[in-house]
Amino acid sequence: GKQLIEFKETIVHSGAPCRVALTIGTDDNYSQFVLLDHIPHNDGAPRVNGAVHYAVEVDIPALDCSEPNCGLQLIQVMTDKFGPGVILHFCAHCTA
């Protein structure tokens, strides 16, 4: 179902889009369930205490994440650093 995902960008990377993906169990192939691709960077967003706040709604498929666990991944492609394709990612394990 629909879930609201909120995150803060504490180090601003201008023009750097984000992606939200899901994986099941020990599979690190997050490209199987890309929930939201290319969340645009909001270069003009106001900063609160130095951070930019994002809130996006994603549709999470009906999966049994009780055993094995599922993982939710947020990737930011830092297009302003180190050339194309430099990726910053965060993962969280999810249970049903």
Disulfide bonds with the S-S distance in Angstrom:
Cys65-Cys70 1.86
